[in-house]
């Protein structure tokens, strides 16, 4: 690659997460068709996500989400959390660059029942007594809460917990709180150069991070400079340069959680740093595209299978048995195996199926285990014929797919790939 190409690649990897966060924010906060839109407002997902959920790539089907897009530009936010009991729960605070700036949950806050004082790191507002303070580096923040649901009957209990969550703008300053401005519109696609530059420049202006100044100076010739005013347009030359390169640049970060992955027992382990990226901008960009909102390794690990034990690509034309030993999966909380169809742009979504099953895990009712306690999960497109296979069926799409094993609060042995993992065996469908 030439020097300018290398700079363009680096600039794209640095800025793409900003675009993806702005895009996701737009769908949640500004899209007119969304009746729950709004900033600094709790939005509760009351049902588990299914094949129709397309706002965020690689969704889970284990927890109900409570989310809010925060704008900390006018002062702190107070978040009150109820007592969740012994179930898994977590609240992740992602900065504008998609990094997990704070993470509160059952791992480090027990059963909950606490108040959080969420503020910009530069904010000098006094913290009230009894508050747990979270200092965040950017104005724009995505708070994503996960609460485990055991089954359909348990969902109502979780709804009650969601309703007990309270968020308010503290507004301790003399000036009245006003509705903050939104980032530049992200109605365009990631290959629309003019829109891309407008969005990322506006996000850079709204969310400056110390240490990036030298990079931005170097990339000014590429049209990357925080916009002095919202909506400022990049130069025609910059737009032309990005227009020619964006299709290939978007393709270069496909792979998501699989990019740079290590392999153990035929499963791909994401590289170190998922969720807390530091200066690994390439990893950050890849996860923004293929796994936005992924939790850090200490909270959960995401293991992917793209091939069977013989190394052949997974495809719905064939059938498989995913064999899990009697000891199960080594976690301190829960595990699930999810089925994703692979979209042309690299994003992963659940696949539509006749029984509305997208995940099989340690809480799935009616699974049939063998006498020794081991479990065969049947993976194929067509409905199985035997009753036991039907009970253990995880439907696949007709074409290429990916399996993802989620393990929440994994043991150290599992995180290092030393604990037994499922074996994906091909068989006749």
TIDRENFI-322923 format. One record per residue (C-alpha): residue number from 1; x, y, z. Coordinates in nm, 3 decimals, decimal comma, always signed. Each point is the difference from the previous one (the first is absolute). Layout:
<sites>
+-----+---------+---------+---------+
!   n !       X !       Y !       Z !
+-----+---------+---------+---------+
! NUM !       X !       Y !       Z !
...
+-----+---------+---------+---------+
</sites>
This chain:
<sites>
+-----+---------+---------+---------+
!   n !       X !       Y !       Z !
+-----+---------+---------+---------+
!   1 !  +0,000 !  +0,000 !  +0,000 !
!   2 !  +0,113 !  +0,354 !  -0,064 !
!   3 !  +0,046 !  +0,242 !  +0,290 !
!   4 !  -0,331 !  +0,171 !  -0,067 !
!   5 !  -0,174 !  -0,335 !  -0,017 !
!   6 !  +0,149 !  -0,100 !  +0,334 !
!   7 !  -0,112 !  +0,329 !  +0,152 !
!   8 !  -0,348 !  -0,046 !  -0,144 !
!   9 !  -0,021 !  -0,350 !  +0,145 !
!  10 !  +0,114 !  +0,122 !  +0,341 !
!  11 !  -0,239 !  +0,296 !  -0,009 !
!  12 !  -0,290 !  -0,226 !  -0,090 !
!  13 !  +0,078 !  -0,251 !  +0,274 !
!  14 !  +0,015 !  +0,282 !  +0,254 !
!  15 !  -0,322 !  +0,170 !  -0,109 !
!  16 !  -0,231 !  -0,285 !  -0,105 !
!  17 !  -0,108 !  -0,074 !  +0,362 !
!  18 !  -0,112 !  +0,363 !  +0,031 !
!  19 !  -0,214 !  -0,040 !  -0,310 !
!  20 !  -0,147 !  -0,328 !  +0,123 !
!  21 !  -0,084 !  +0,148 !  +0,340 !
!  22 !  -0,163 !  +0,300 !  -0,168 !
!  23 !  -0,194 !  -0,234 !  -0,230 !
!  24 !  -0,124 !  -0,212 !  +0,290 !
!  25 !  -0,084 !  +0,313 !  +0,200 !
!  26 !  -0,198 !  +0,141 !  -0,292 !
!  27 !  -0,212 !  -0,316 !  -0,026 !
!  28 !  -0,072 !  +0,010 !  +0,373 !
!  29 !  -0,030 !  +0,372 !  +0,071 !
!  30 !  -0,091 !  +0,193 !  -0,314 !
!  31 !  -0,176 !  -0,230 !  -0,247 !
!  32 !  -0,353 !  +0,136 !  -0,033 !
!  33 !  -0,148 !  -0,348 !  -0,027 !
!  34 !  +0,134 !  -0,092 !  +0,345 !
!  35 !  -0,266 !  +0,086 !  +0,260 !
!  36 !  +0,250 !  -0,032 !  +0,288 !
!  37 !  +0,254 !  +0,239 !  -0,143 !
!  38 !  +0,170 !  +0,255 !  +0,223 !
!  39 !  +0,326 !  +0,074 !  +0,179 !
!  40 !  +0,062 !  -0,063 !  +0,372 !
!  41 !  -0,300 !  -0,229 !  -0,002 !
!  42 !  -0,031 !  -0,364 !  +0,104 !
!  43 !  -0,125 !  -0,240 !  -0,264 !
!  44 !  -0,096 !  -0,349 !  +0,115 !
!  45 !  -0,001 !  -0,295 !  -0,235 !
!  46 !  -0,287 !  -0,216 !  +0,130 !
!  47 !  +0,056 !  -0,305 !  -0,221 !
!  48 !  +0,309 !  -0,193 !  -0,095 !
!  49 !  +0,154 !  +0,101 !  -0,333 !
!  50 !  -0,081 !  -0,206 !  -0,308 !
!  51 !  +0,071 !  -0,005 !  -0,375 !
!  52 !  -0,177 !  +0,335 !  -0,043 !
!  53 !  +0,252 !  +0,181 !  +0,221 !
!  54 !  +0,230 !  +0,180 !  -0,243 !
!  55 !  +0,112 !  +0,313 !  +0,183 !
!  56 !  +0,309 !  -0,158 !  +0,160 !
!  57 !  +0,208 !  -0,283 !  -0,141 !
!  58 !  +0,043 !  -0,331 !  +0,187 !
!  59 !  -0,288 !  +0,041 !  +0,248 !
!  60 !  -0,052 !  -0,242 !  +0,288 !
!  61 !  -0,313 !  -0,199 !  +0,081 !
!  62 !  +0,074 !  -0,051 !  +0,370 !
!  63 !  -0,059 !  +0,335 !  +0,165 !
!  64 !  -0,245 !  +0,283 !  -0,015 !
!  65 !  +0,161 !  +0,331 !  -0,081 !
!  66 !  -0,047 !  +0,333 !  +0,170 !
!  67 !  +0,185 !  +0,274 !  -0,183 !
!  68 !  +0,040 !  +0,376 !  -0,010 !
!  69 !  +0,196 !  +0,239 !  -0,216 !
!  70 !  +0,150 !  +0,250 !  +0,239 !
!  71 !  +0,118 !  +0,353 !  -0,070 !
!  72 !  +0,217 !  +0,121 !  +0,287 !
!  73 !  +0,068 !  +0,345 !  -0,145 !
!  74 !  -0,226 !  +0,178 !  +0,250 !
!  75 !  +0,092 !  -0,181 !  +0,318 !
!  76 !  -0,026 !  -0,335 !  +0,179 !
!  77 !  -0,264 !  -0,269 !  -0,036 !
!  78 !  -0,127 !  -0,196 !  +0,300 !
!  79 !  -0,086 !  -0,367 !  -0,057 !
!  80 !  -0,176 !  -0,199 !  +0,273 !
!  81 !  +0,014 !  -0,379 !  -0,027 !
!  82 !  -0,222 !  -0,241 !  +0,199 !
!  83 !  +0,100 !  -0,326 !  +0,167 !
!  84 !  +0,024 !  -0,261 !  -0,275 !
!  85 !  +0,048 !  -0,299 !  +0,227 !
!  86 !  +0,222 !  -0,289 !  -0,101 !
!  87 !  -0,065 !  +0,027 !  -0,375 !
!  88 !  +0,265 !  +0,130 !  -0,241 !
!  89 !  -0,017 !  +0,373 !  -0,077 !
!  90 !  +0,236 !  +0,264 !  -0,135 !
!  91 !  -0,003 !  +0,362 !  -0,115 !
!  92 !  +0,266 !  +0,090 !  -0,256 !
!  93 !  +0,093 !  +0,363 !  -0,073 !
!  94 !  +0,158 !  +0,039 !  -0,343 !
!  95 !  +0,170 !  +0,322 !  -0,100 !
!  96 !  -0,047 !  +0,154 !  -0,342 !
!  97 !  +0,290 !  -0,208 !  -0,135 !
!  98 !  -0,176 !  -0,327 !  +0,108 !
!  99 !  +0,240 !  -0,080 !  +0,286 !
! 100 !  -0,147 !  -0,121 !  +0,331 !
! 101 !  +0,080 !  +0,290 !  +0,231 !
! 102 !  -0,184 !  -0,151 !  +0,300 !
! 103 !  -0,175 !  -0,328 !  +0,073 !
! 104 !  -0,216 !  -0,063 !  +0,306 !
! 105 !  -0,169 !  -0,333 !  +0,064 !
! 106 !  -0,039 !  -0,316 !  +0,205 !
! 107 !  +0,373 !  -0,065 !  -0,036 !
! 108 !  +0,105 !  +0,315 !  +0,186 !
! 109 !  -0,320 !  +0,135 !  +0,161 !
! 110 !  -0,170 !  -0,312 !  +0,132 !
! 111 !  -0,377 !  +0,010 !  -0,008 !
! 112 !  -0,018 !  +0,371 !  -0,077 !
! 113 !  -0,212 !  +0,256 !  +0,185 !
! 114 !  +0,225 !  +0,299 !  -0,056 !
! 115 !  +0,010 !  +0,351 !  -0,142 !
! 116 !  +0,245 !  +0,101 !  -0,270 !
! 117 !  +0,114 !  +0,358 !  -0,062 !
! 118 !  +0,102 !  +0,006 !  -0,369 !
! 119 !  +0,205 !  +0,299 !  -0,111 !
! 120 !  +0,265 !  +0,123 !  -0,240 !
! 121 !  +0,351 !  -0,055 !  +0,130 !
! 122 !  +0,058 !  +0,376 !  -0,027 !
! 123 !  -0,317 !  +0,088 !  +0,193 !
! 124 !  +0,067 !  +0,156 !  +0,344 !
! 125 !  -0,357 !  -0,033 !  +0,129 !
! 126 !  +0,007 !  -0,128 !  +0,361 !
! 127 !  -0,104 !  -0,363 !  +0,040 !
! 128 !  -0,284 !  -0,051 !  +0,250 !
! 129 !  +0,053 !  -0,233 !  +0,295 !
! 130 !  -0,094 !  -0,362 !  -0,059 !
! 131 !  +0,058 !  +0,015 !  -0,376 !
! 132 !  +0,241 !  -0,221 !  -0,194 !
! 133 !  +0,166 !  +0,233 !  -0,246 !
! 134 !  +0,076 !  -0,094 !  -0,361 !
! 135 !  +0,226 !  +0,244 !  -0,184 !
! 136 !  -0,025 !  -0,039 !  -0,378 !
! 137 !  +0,229 !  +0,145 !  -0,269 !
! 138 !  -0,256 !  +0,110 !  -0,261 !
! 139 !  -0,317 !  +0,201 !  -0,017 !
! 140 !  -0,189 !  -0,263 !  -0,200 !
! 141 !  -0,042 !  -0,329 !  +0,187 !
! 142 !  -0,197 !  -0,315 !  -0,072 !
! 143 !  -0,117 !  -0,173 !  +0,316 !
! 144 !  -0,098 !  -0,360 !  -0,068 !
! 145 !  -0,149 !  -0,206 !  +0,281 !
! 146 !  -0,045 !  -0,377 !  -0,012 !
! 147 !  -0,225 !  -0,195 !  +0,237 !
! 148 !  -0,016 !  -0,379 !  -0,026 !
! 149 !  -0,336 !  -0,160 !  -0,082 !
! 150 !  -0,041 !  -0,367 !  +0,086 !
! 151 !  -0,318 !  -0,067 !  -0,197 !
! 152 !  -0,320 !  +0,163 !  -0,122 !
! 153 !  -0,155 !  -0,013 !  +0,347 !
! 154 !  +0,303 !  +0,180 !  +0,143 !
! 155 !  -0,035 !  +0,290 !  -0,243 !
! 156 !  -0,268 !  +0,170 !  +0,210 !
! 157 !  +0,232 !  +0,001 !  +0,302 !
! 158 !  +0,266 !  +0,166 !  -0,212 !
! 159 !  -0,254 !  +0,256 !  -0,124 !
! 160 !  -0,060 !  +0,097 !  +0,364 !
! 161 !  +0,375 !  +0,040 !  +0,051 !
! 162 !  +0,026 !  +0,214 !  -0,313 !
! 163 !  -0,283 !  +0,223 !  +0,122 !
! 164 !  +0,188 !  +0,054 !  +0,327 !
! 165 !  +0,301 !  +0,147 !  -0,185 !
! 166 !  -0,003 !  +0,380 !  +0,015 !
! 167 !  +0,205 !  +0,251 !  -0,199 !
! 168 !  -0,006 !  +0,375 !  +0,045 !
! 169 !  +0,205 !  +0,297 !  -0,112 !
! 170 !  +0,153 !  +0,138 !  +0,319 !
! 171 !  -0,002 !  +0,361 !  -0,128 !
! 172 !  +0,195 !  +0,137 !  +0,295 !
! 173 !  +0,118 !  +0,304 !  -0,195 !
! 174 !  -0,188 !  +0,334 !  +0,014 !
! 175 !  -0,075 !  -0,007 !  -0,373 !
! 176 !  -0,313 !  -0,195 !  -0,099 !
! 177 !  +0,049 !  -0,329 !  -0,181 !
! 178 !  -0,077 !  +0,014 !  -0,371 !
! 179 !  -0,035 !  -0,274 !  -0,255 !
! 180 !  +0,355 !  -0,049 !  -0,132 !
! 181 !  +0,080 !  +0,010 !  -0,368 !
! 182 !  +0,034 !  -0,328 !  -0,188 !
! 183 !  +0,297 !  -0,110 !  -0,209 !
! 184 !  -0,012 !  +0,047 !  -0,374 !
! 185 !  -0,256 !  -0,223 !  -0,172 !
! 186 !  +0,105 !  -0,355 !  -0,085 !
! 187 !  -0,270 !  -0,073 !  -0,252 !
! 188 !  +0,267 !  -0,083 !  -0,255 !
! 189 !  +0,192 !  -0,324 !  -0,029 !
! 190 !  +0,362 !  -0,061 !  +0,110 !
! 191 !  +0,099 !  +0,028 !  -0,367 !
! 192 !  -0,154 !  +0,349 !  -0,044 !
! 193 !  +0,320 !  +0,203 !  +0,032 !
! 194 !  -0,157 !  +0,340 !  +0,049 !
! 195 !  -0,227 !  -0,125 !  +0,277 !
! 196 !  +0,277 !  -0,208 !  +0,156 !
! 197 !  +0,236 !  +0,297 !  +0,032 !
! 198 !  -0,276 !  +0,227 !  +0,128 !
! 199 !  -0,097 !  -0,248 !  +0,271 !
! 200 !  +0,347 !  -0,091 !  +0,124 !
! 201 !  +0,120 !  +0,359 !  +0,002 !
! 202 !  -0,302 !  +0,102 !  +0,204 !
! 203 !  +0,053 !  -0,293 !  +0,239 !
! 204 !  +0,368 !  +0,094 !  +0,039 !
! 205 !  -0,102 !  +0,355 !  +0,087 !
! 206 !  -0,257 !  -0,119 !  +0,252 !
! 207 !  +0,224 !  -0,266 !  +0,153 !
! 208 !  +0,368 !  +0,097 !  -0,004 !
! 209 !  +0,232 !  -0,252 !  +0,163 !
! 210 !  +0,345 !  +0,099 !  +0,128 !
! 211 !  +0,279 !  -0,153 !  -0,203 !
! 212 !  -0,173 !  +0,017 !  -0,337 !
! 213 !  +0,110 !  +0,353 !  -0,090 !
! 214 !  +0,314 !  -0,108 !  -0,188 !
! 215 !  -0,196 !  -0,255 !  -0,201 !
! 216 !  -0,260 !  +0,257 !  -0,100 !
! 217 !  +0,267 !  +0,246 !  -0,111 !
! 218 !  +0,150 !  -0,271 !  -0,221 !
! 219 !  -0,341 !  -0,083 !  -0,147 !
! 220 !  -0,112 !  +0,355 !  -0,075 !
! 221 !  +0,103 !  -0,047 !  -0,362 !
! 222 !  -0,257 !  -0,282 !  -0,013 !
! 223 !  -0,282 !  +0,227 !  +0,113 !
! 224 !  +0,001 !  -0,120 !  +0,361 !
! 225 !  -0,011 !  +0,295 !  +0,233 !
! 226 !  -0,264 !  +0,065 !  +0,265 !
! 227 !  -0,264 !  +0,220 !  -0,157 !
! 228 !  -0,006 !  +0,351 !  +0,141 !
! 229 !  -0,375 !  -0,001 !  -0,052 !
! 230 !  -0,243 !  -0,284 !  -0,039 !
! 231 !  -0,059 !  -0,096 !  -0,358 !
! 232 !  +0,325 !  +0,142 !  -0,139 !
! 233 !  +0,075 !  -0,172 !  -0,331 !
! 234 !  +0,334 !  -0,158 !  -0,091 !
! 235 !  +0,187 !  +0,118 !  -0,308 !
! 236 !  -0,089 !  -0,153 !  -0,339 !
! 237 !  +0,350 !  -0,154 !  -0,024 !
! 238 !  -0,039 !  -0,171 !  +0,338 !
! 239 !  -0,343 !  -0,129 !  -0,093 !
! 240 !  +0,136 !  -0,139 !  -0,325 !
! 241 !  +0,288 !  -0,174 !  +0,177 !
! 242 !  -0,231 !  -0,164 !  +0,252 !
! 243 !  -0,263 !  -0,088 !  -0,263 !
! 244 !  +0,254 !  -0,205 !  -0,190 !
! 245 !  +0,128 !  -0,179 !  +0,309 !
! 246 !  -0,298 !  -0,053 !  +0,232 !
! 247 !  -0,133 !  -0,324 !  -0,154 !
! 248 !  +0,338 !  -0,170 !  +0,043 !
! 249 !  +0,057 !  +0,160 !  +0,340 !
! 250 !  -0,332 !  -0,132 !  +0,131 !
! 251 !  +0,086 !  -0,345 !  -0,131 !
! 252 !  +0,342 !  +0,012 !  +0,169 !
! 253 !  -0,151 !  -0,002 !  +0,350 !
! 254 !  -0,245 !  -0,283 !  -0,056 !
! 255 !  +0,047 !  -0,291 !  +0,234 !
! 256 !  -0,112 !  +0,160 !  +0,325 !
! 257 !  +0,076 !  -0,222 !  +0,297 !
! 258 !  +0,186 !  -0,239 !  -0,232 !
! 259 !  +0,255 !  +0,257 !  -0,118 !
! 260 !  +0,341 !  -0,089 !  +0,145 !
! 261 !  -0,158 !  -0,281 !  +0,200 !
! 262 !  +0,202 !  -0,279 !  +0,157 !
! 263 !  -0,118 !  -0,358 !  -0,040 !
! 264 !  -0,056 !  -0,264 !  +0,266 !
! 265 !  -0,184 !  -0,329 !  -0,046 !
! 266 !  -0,127 !  +0,127 !  -0,339 !
! 267 !  -0,163 !  +0,307 !  +0,160 !
! 268 !  +0,118 !  +0,353 !  -0,062 !
! 269 !  +0,082 !  +0,209 !  +0,304 !
! 270 !  -0,014 !  +0,377 !  -0,052 !
! 271 !  +0,333 !  +0,175 !  +0,043 !
! 272 !  +0,077 !  +0,164 !  +0,332 !
! 273 !  -0,145 !  +0,346 !  +0,042 !
! 274 !  -0,358 !  -0,045 !  -0,120 !
! 275 !  -0,211 !  +0,267 !  +0,167 !
! 276 !  +0,299 !  +0,193 !  +0,137 !
! 277 !  +0,201 !  +0,067 !  -0,314 !
! 278 !  +0,269 !  +0,248 !  +0,100 !
! 279 !  +0,184 !  +0,095 !  -0,319 !
! 280 !  -0,095 !  -0,317 !  -0,190 !
! 281 !  -0,208 !  +0,197 !  -0,246 !
! 282 !  -0,028 !  -0,281 !  -0,254 !
! 283 !  -0,154 !  -0,234 !  +0,257 !
! 284 !  -0,231 !  +0,278 !  +0,117 !
! 285 !  -0,122 !  +0,060 !  -0,356 !
! 286 !  -0,054 !  -0,369 !  -0,070 !
! 287 !  -0,206 !  -0,049 !  +0,316 !
! 288 !  -0,200 !  +0,317 !  -0,074 !
! 289 !  -0,103 !  -0,159 !  -0,329 !
! 290 !  -0,042 !  -0,363 !  +0,107 !
! 291 !  -0,062 !  +0,006 !  +0,376 !
! 292 !  -0,094 !  +0,347 !  +0,124 !
! 293 !  -0,058 !  -0,005 !  +0,375 !
! 294 !  +0,213 !  -0,308 !  +0,064 !
! 295 !  +0,084 !  -0,033 !  +0,368 !
! 296 !  +0,361 !  -0,015 !  +0,125 !
! 297 !  +0,149 !  -0,345 !  +0,055 !
! 298 !  -0,027 !  +0,020 !  +0,378 !
! 299 !  -0,380 !  +0,025 !  -0,040 !
! 300 !  -0,064 !  -0,231 !  -0,294 !
! 301 !  +0,184 !  -0,177 !  -0,278 !
! 302 !  -0,135 !  -0,058 !  -0,348 !
! 303 !  +0,131 !  -0,310 !  -0,174 !
! 304 !  -0,078 !  -0,044 !  -0,370 !
! 305 !  -0,016 !  -0,308 !  -0,219 !
! 306 !  +0,007 !  +0,047 !  -0,377 !
! 307 !  +0,103 !  -0,357 !  -0,083 !
! 308 !  -0,069 !  -0,351 !  +0,123 !
! 309 !  +0,263 !  -0,222 !  +0,164 !
! 310 !  +0,133 !  -0,093 !  -0,346 !
! 311 !  +0,054 !  +0,364 !  -0,094 !
! 312 !  -0,290 !  +0,023 !  -0,246 !
! 313 !  -0,203 !  +0,322 !  -0,007 !
! 314 !  -0,335 !  -0,020 !  +0,180 !
! 315 !  -0,293 !  -0,001 !  -0,240 !
! 316 !  -0,370 !  -0,078 !  +0,033 !
! 317 !  +0,021 !  -0,247 !  -0,286 !
! 318 !  +0,156 !  -0,238 !  +0,255 !
! 319 !  -0,090 !  -0,113 !  +0,349 !
! 320 !  +0,209 !  +0,010 !  +0,317 !
! 321 !  +0,004 !  -0,118 !  +0,358 !
! 322 !  +0,160 !  +0,233 !  +0,251 !
! 323 !  +0,120 !  -0,230 !  +0,276 !
! 324 !  +0,032 !  +0,140 !  +0,352 !
! 325 !  +0,157 !  -0,222 !  +0,264 !
! 326 !  -0,153 !  -0,093 !  +0,336 !
! 327 !  +0,187 !  +0,282 !  +0,176 !
! 328 !  -0,175 !  +0,259 !  -0,219 !
! 329 !  +0,162 !  +0,341 !  -0,059 !
! 330 !  +0,233 !  +0,141 !  +0,270 !
! 331 !  -0,171 !  +0,322 !  +0,104 !
! 332 !  -0,092 !  +0,161 !  +0,330 !
! 333 !  -0,331 !  +0,120 !  -0,143 !
! 334 !  -0,158 !  -0,136 !  -0,320 !
! 335 !  +0,077 !  -0,101 !  -0,361 !
! 336 !  -0,187 !  -0,001 !  -0,329 !
! 337 !  +0,062 !  -0,114 !  -0,357 !
! 338 !  -0,141 !  +0,240 !  -0,261 !
! 339 !  -0,063 !  -0,041 !  -0,373 !
! 340 !  +0,077 !  +0,291 !  -0,236 !
! 341 !  -0,039 !  +0,041 !  -0,371 !
! 342 !  +0,286 !  +0,191 !  -0,160 !
! 343 !  -0,105 !  +0,315 !  -0,184 !
! 344 !  +0,190 !  +0,122 !  -0,311 !
! 345 !  +0,143 !  +0,295 !  +0,195 !
! 346 !  +0,133 !  -0,227 !  +0,277 !
! 347 !  -0,265 !  +0,075 !  +0,262 !
! 348 !  -0,158 !  -0,294 !  +0,181 !
! 349 !  -0,370 !  -0,038 !  +0,077 !
! 350 !  -0,234 !  -0,274 !  +0,118 !
! 351 !  -0,161 !  -0,212 !  -0,269 !
! 352 !  -0,376 !  -0,040 !  -0,040 !
! 353 !  -0,127 !  -0,349 !  +0,082 !
! 354 !  -0,322 !  -0,191 !  +0,061 !
! 355 !  +0,045 !  -0,050 !  +0,376 !
! 356 !  +0,133 !  +0,349 !  +0,082 !
! 357 !  +0,313 !  -0,143 !  +0,161 !
! 358 !  +0,320 !  +0,197 !  -0,044 !
! 359 !  +0,200 !  -0,125 !  +0,297 !
! 360 !  +0,047 !  -0,318 !  +0,202 !
! 361 !  +0,158 !  +0,019 !  +0,344 !
! 362 !  +0,017 !  -0,131 !  +0,352 !
! 363 !  -0,346 !  +0,146 !  +0,075 !
! 364 !  -0,182 !  -0,126 !  -0,312 !
! 365 !  -0,299 !  -0,206 !  +0,117 !
! 366 !  -0,061 !  -0,352 !  -0,128 !
! 367 !  +0,350 !  -0,086 !  -0,123 !
! 368 !  +0,066 !  -0,375 !  -0,008 !
! 369 !  +0,335 !  -0,102 !  +0,150 !
! 370 !  +0,170 !  -0,336 !  -0,028 !
! 371 !  +0,038 !  -0,239 !  +0,292 !
! 372 !  +0,345 !  +0,140 !  +0,083 !
! 373 !  -0,130 !  +0,359 !  +0,008 !
! 374 !  +0,147 !  +0,102 !  -0,335 !
! 375 !  -0,205 !  +0,194 !  -0,254 !
! 376 !  -0,028 !  -0,013 !  -0,379 !
! 377 !  -0,138 !  +0,319 !  -0,154 !
! 378 !  -0,143 !  -0,078 !  -0,344 !
! 379 !  +0,086 !  +0,268 !  -0,255 !
! 380 !  -0,169 !  -0,018 !  -0,341 !
! 381 !  -0,242 !  +0,189 !  -0,223 !
! 382 !  -0,277 !  -0,261 !  -0,028 !
! 383 !  -0,201 !  -0,106 !  +0,304 !
! 384 !  +0,134 !  -0,327 !  +0,147 !
! 385 !  -0,220 !  -0,307 !  +0,008 !
! 386 !  +0,080 !  -0,161 !  +0,336 !
! 387 !  -0,154 !  +0,150 !  +0,318 !
! 388 !  +0,335 !  +0,035 !  +0,179 !
! 389 !  +0,158 !  +0,173 !  -0,299 !
! 390 !  -0,298 !  +0,236 !  -0,024 !
! 391 !  +0,042 !  +0,090 !  +0,367 !
! 392 !  +0,368 !  +0,084 !  -0,055 !
! 393 !  -0,040 !  +0,170 !  -0,339 !
! 394 !  +0,169 !  +0,333 !  -0,074 !
! 395 !  -0,126 !  +0,095 !  -0,349 !
! 396 !  +0,254 !  +0,125 !  -0,253 !
! 397 !  -0,053 !  +0,210 !  -0,313 !
! 398 !  +0,014 !  -0,170 !  -0,339 !
! 399 !  +0,343 !  +0,144 !  -0,073 !
! 400 !  +0,317 !  +0,108 !  +0,186 !
! 401 !  -0,023 !  +0,063 !  +0,371 !
! 402 !  +0,206 !  +0,054 !  +0,312 !
! 403 !  -0,040 !  -0,142 !  +0,348 !
! 404 !  +0,086 !  +0,209 !  +0,303 !
! 405 !  +0,050 !  -0,137 !  +0,349 !
! 406 !  -0,052 !  +0,265 !  +0,268 !
! 407 !  +0,134 !  -0,068 !  +0,347 !
! 408 !  -0,082 !  +0,257 !  +0,266 !
! 409 !  +0,243 !  +0,038 !  +0,291 !
! 410 !  +0,228 !  -0,266 !  -0,151 !
! 411 !  +0,246 !  -0,197 !  +0,210 !
! 412 !  +0,368 !  +0,073 !  -0,055 !
! 413 !  +0,044 !  -0,343 !  -0,161 !
! 414 !  -0,275 !  +0,073 !  -0,252 !
! 415 !  +0,137 !  +0,347 !  -0,077 !
! 416 !  +0,338 !  -0,159 !  -0,077 !
! 417 !  -0,150 !  -0,273 !  -0,219 !
! 418 !  +0,097 !  -0,272 !  +0,246 !
! 419 !  -0,350 !  -0,116 !  +0,101 !
! 420 !  -0,186 !  -0,251 !  -0,222 !
! 421 !  -0,193 !  +0,163 !  -0,284 !
! 422 !  -0,280 !  -0,133 !  -0,222 !
! 423 !  +0,090 !  -0,208 !  -0,304 !
! 424 !  -0,181 !  +0,078 !  -0,328 !
! 425 !  -0,042 !  -0,329 !  -0,189 !
! 426 !  -0,149 !  -0,016 !  -0,351 !
! 427 !  -0,280 !  -0,252 !  -0,055 !
! 428 !  -0,282 !  -0,073 !  -0,240 !
! 429 !  -0,283 !  +0,252 !  +0,043 !
+-----+---------+---------+---------+
</sites>
